Amino acid sequence: MTQHDWIDWLKLQRRIPLDELPAFHRAFLAIVRPEEAWDKAPLRQVQGKVQAAIKQLERQGLAKAEGERLLVARDKLPISFLHYLEG
């Protein structure tokens, strides 16, 4: 079984400034569903696809619920937003 470095998705989302969340979600989808042009997708579509992508990652063993936390494999998250978890 593969070991993953897990990141708390909900904690990360809470720390990202609200005006940067759409860019975070688009960057996430570009990693997990690269076949689509997320930078041009309407925000509502992006929001719905984020939830679907997380469910897909759960089925693949790349995301998991642990109590109140939703953990996602670090390599499925945009690196440019991980600095919000520091400090």
Secondary structure, 3 states (H helix, E strand, C coil): CCCCCEEEHHHHHHHCCHHHHHHHHHHHHHHHCCCCCHHHCCHHHHHHHHHHHHHHHHHCCCEEEECCEEEEEHHHCCHHHHHHHCC
